[in-house]
Amino acid sequence: MAYSADNKHKYQTLEAWIRARITDGTFRPGQKIPSENQLAAQFDISRQTVRQAIAFLEKKGTLISKRGSGTYVSELTRAMTIGFIATSITDYIFPGITSGIEDVLTSRGYSMTLGVTKNRVETEHQLLESLMNKGVDGIIVEGNRSALPNPNLSLYRKLTEKGIPYVFINGYYEALDPVFVVTNDREGGKTAVEHLYSLGHRRIGGIFKADDRQGHERYAGYSEAVVAHNLPMDDDEVIWYTTPDLDRMFARSEETRILRRLTKCTAVICYNDQVAIRLIQSMLRNGIRIPADKSVVGFDNSSLSELSPVRITSLTHPAERLGREAAARLIEMIETGNRAHSLVMDVNLIVKDSTKAEV
């Protein structure tokens, strides 16, 4: 029998409801669920639509139908829980990512357990082991210092052996050849240079993060565009930092070192808005006008870009959509057993007050 789009929506609604009742403990393993007639009346749908939802959940091992007895929750039903390992939850883009993940998980009857690594490999190790012991169905993870060799790769391979899929966001460990959802950071680096070049800037410096993949990709795009336009590239005008360095780098006792290195530049591209706002604050404290003396570009188009003393021209980060896409791919992998396609998301430049034409 063919089903209309409306029938498909109805059986998916019932399927999600049954999953949610299993997750919250209303229906326990081995417990009988309401009959077809009861569910049809409760949801105002046909018994055929009820059967379709039940058949789907039987195929996934969530329900078991017993002839002449009814339909029961499988004793081996999944936990319906997803782990989310983030490097931080306080940084400006993570509320959006988390919201996107939760929206998709909730709509499909899953719950989420959250862990934060603070970019520490030992914490990542502990969280991976804990999630495996809890028996989660899958994991969404932000790569921890993703540009560096990672000692936890064996744990990710163990997840694969156990049939627990995972999806990376923002950065990933290339050695694993994983499914990932990331932004097009290389193109973003190029776009930033192209914008500044179009304004007449010919000496463009940069501040990039050395220990994650996003920093390397943004630098790669920056350097490709600088070379393409035959612009000068001075090593002293490209500043690299790692996760623990940020606070120290912009301490008042240290900031003049960075400013001296950028003296000849008329514009600077920053790894993200967090770096950009600190650079702008340091420059203003030291009598450098933004953008009259130097233009500044950030990444992520976050709330910080609006809260800065000078509104920051910035590349977008589609945080909520990124979370949704990652969660959708993970559920696809859980429920079909197939590998999902990775996704590289476009970014756009939002021009604000921190860049102007060089005269």
N, C-alpha and C positions, 0 to 999 in steps of 0.2 A: 504493500500500500504506500502511495506517495504522500508526503507530508508537506503542508504549506509552511511558509515562514512563521505564521502565527502558531501553528501546532508545535513547530520546533522550539519557539520561544517558551511555550507552555510546558513542554516536557523538560526543558533545561531549567525552568524555574522550580519545578518539582524536584528534579535531580539535586539542584543546589540546596533546596530546603532539607532534603533527606540527609545530605552530606553535613549540613550545619547542625542538625539534631544529633548526628553521630559525634561530631566534634565537641559539642557542649555537654555530651553525656546523657542527653534525653533518651537516645537509642543506644544501648550498650551492646558489646559483642555478644552474640547468641540470642539477643532479644528479638521478638517478633515485632515487625512494624505494622501500622494500620493496613487494613485490607484494600484491595483495588477499589471496591465500592466506597469505602470511607474516604480514601484519598481523592477519588473522582468527585465526590460530593463536596469535600472541603475546599478543593481548588476550582470547582466548577469546570471540570474538563472531562473528556470522554475516558472510558476505561482503556481504550486503545492507547491513548496518550500516556496514561499511567503505566501501562505495560511497557511502552517504549522507554520511559525513564528507568523503570526497574530493570529492563533487559540491559540497558547501558551499564548500570551499576553492578549487575551480575557479571558482565563481561570484564569489568575492572576488578572483580573480586571483593567488592564492597558488600554486596548482598548475596544471599543464597535462597532460592525458592525451593520449597519442599512440597511435592505433589500432595494435595489433600490437606495440607497443614497451613501453608502461608509462606510469607517471605520474611527472612531473618537477616540480621546484621551478621556478617561473617565473623567468626572467631579470629580470623587473621586479617581483619580490616586494617587499612592504613591509619597512621596517626593523624592524617590530615593537618600536619604541621610543617611549616616551612621555616628554615633558619635564615636569618639575614645577618651577615657579618659585615659591619661597616668600619671604616677607619675612624670615624667620628660621627656623632649625631648632633653636635652643636654647631658645626660649620653651616654656613648659610644655604647651601644647596641641598642638604640632607633632609630637612623637613619635607621638601617637595618630593624627593625620591621615595622616602618612606611612605608618604601619603599615596603616591601612585601604586606602590607595591601592595599596600593594605587594601586599596579599593578593589584591585583585581582578585586578591586572595579571598577577601570577604565574599565577593560575588560568587565565588566558586566553592564556598564552604570550607576554606582553609583558614587556619590561624597562623600567627607569626611569632617566633621567638627571636629576640634581638640580642646581638653581642657586639661589643666595640673593641677594636684592637689598639686604638691610639697609635697605629703604625708600628706596633711591636710584634716581632715574629713569634716570640714565646707565647704572647696572648692569643695570636692566631692559632697556634698549635693547640692550646688549651680549649679554645672554643670549638675547633673542628672535632676534637676527641669527645667533648661534651655533647655536641649535636649528634654524633654517630651513636653514642651510648643512649641518647634519648629516642633514637629511632625516627628522626625526621624523614619526611618524604623527599626533600630536596633542599638545596641551599642557594641563596643569592649572596654573592660575596664581592666586596670591593678589594681588588688586589692590594696587598700590603707592601709598600715600597716596590712597586711592580717592575721597576727598571733594574732591580738587583736580583742576583741569584737567590732563590728562596729555598730554605731548608725544609719546608713543609710539603714539598711536592709529593712525597711518598704518601702523605695523608690524603691528598686529593686523588691519587691513584687508588688508594684503598676505598674511597667513596665509590669510585667507578666499579671496583670489584664487588662491592656490596649492592650495586644497582641503585645508588643514590645520586641522581643527576645534580649538576650545579651550573649556574650561569654567573659570569663575571660582569661587573659594571665598572665604568670609568676606565679602569686599567685591568690588565690580566697577565698571567704568566704564560709567555709564548711557548715554553717547553711542554705545556700540557695540551696544546692545540684545542683550547676550550671553546664553548659557545660563549659569546660576549655581546653586550650592548654598550657601545661607547659613542662619544661624539667625534666628529672629524677634526681632531686637534691639529693635524698637519695643515689642512686647508685653512683652519682658523689662523694659524701663524702666518700663512701667506696673505690672507685677507687683511690682517693687521698691517703688514708692511705695505701692501698695495694702497691702503687708505692713506697712510702717512706719506708715501711717495707721491700720491696724487695731490697732496697738500704742499708739495715742494720740499719735503724733508729728505735729506741725502745722507745724514749721519744718524743712524737709528741703533740705539743700544737695546739691551734686553736683560731681563732677570728671569731665570728659569729654575725649576725644581729638578734636582739631579737624581733623586731616588724614586721617581715614579714615571711610568710610561707616558703619561700626559705631558709632563715637562719635556721629555725627549721629542715627542711628536710635535709639540708647539715650537720647539727650537728648530726642528727639521724644516718645518714650513717657513719659519722666519729666515733661516739661512738660505734656503732655496730661492726665496724671493729677493733677498739681498744680492745673491750672486747673479740672478737673472737680470737685475737692474745695474749690475757692475758697481754696486755701492761699496764703500770701504767697510771692512769687517776687522775690527781691532779686538783681540782677545781680552784686553782690559775692559772693554765696553760690553762684554757679555759676562754676566755675574751668575754663578751657580750656587744654589744653597740646598741643604737637606732638611728633613722634617724638624730636627731639634734646633736648627740654626736661626729660624725666623725671628724669634723674640730678640735674640742676641744681636742679629744683623741690624735691626732698626732701633737698638737702644741708643739713647742720646749720646753716649760716650763713643759709639761706633759709627753712627750714621754718616759722619763726614767722610769716612773712607769710601763709602759707596758713591757719595755725591762727587768726590774728586775723580773717581773712575769714569763718571758719566759727564764730566765737564764739557767735553767737545760735542756731545750728542745734542741734537735739537729735539729728539723724541726718544721715548723708551717704551718697549713692549714688556708687560709684566705677566708672569705666570698666571695670576688670577687677580680678582678684585681685592682680595685681602692684602696681597703684596702692593698693588697699585695704590690703595688708600694710605698705606704706611709710607710709601715713597712720596706721595703728594704731601702728606703731613710733614715729613722730614724736609722736603724742598721748601715748603712755605716757611717753616721755622728758620730756615737758613737764607731767606730773602730771594728764593727762586720762584718766579711767578708762573702759575699754570693757568692757561697754556701760553701766555705771552712769551715766556723764556723757554719752556720745554713742553712738548705735548706728551701725554701718557695714555696708553691703551691697556685695558685689563681683559680678563676672560671671566665668563659666567653670567654677566649682566645681573648680578645679585642685588640684594637690598643695599649692600655696601656701596655699590656704584651710585646710588641715590643719596646715601648718607654722607658721602665724602664731602670735604670742604669745597671741592670742585667736582661736579657730577662727571662720572668716569665714562668715556667712550669704551664700550666693552663688547666682546663676543658672547652670544647667548649660550646658555646651557639649559636644554629642555628637561629639567629635573623630573617633573611629575610624569611626563610621557616616558622618559627613560625608565623610571620605576615600573610603569605599566607594561612596557615592552618586555622588560626582563622577567617580570612575574608571569606574563602570558606564555613566554617561551619555556619557562621552567615547568609550568603546569602541562603544557603540550608534551614535554619530555616525560613527565611522570605518568601521564594518562595514556600515551601511545607507545612509550618505550623507544621512540625514534629520536634521533638527534635533531634539534631545531637549528634554524639558520641564524647566524650572527647578524648583527645590525650595526651599521655605522651611521650615526645621525648627523644631519647637516647643522651647521651653526651660522648665525647671521650677525653682522656688525650693527650695533645700535650706537649711532653717533650722538654724543652729548657735548659737555662743555670742556672736556680736558684735552681736546685736540683742535688745532687751528692751522691755517696756512702759514708756512714759513716765509718770511719776507726778508 
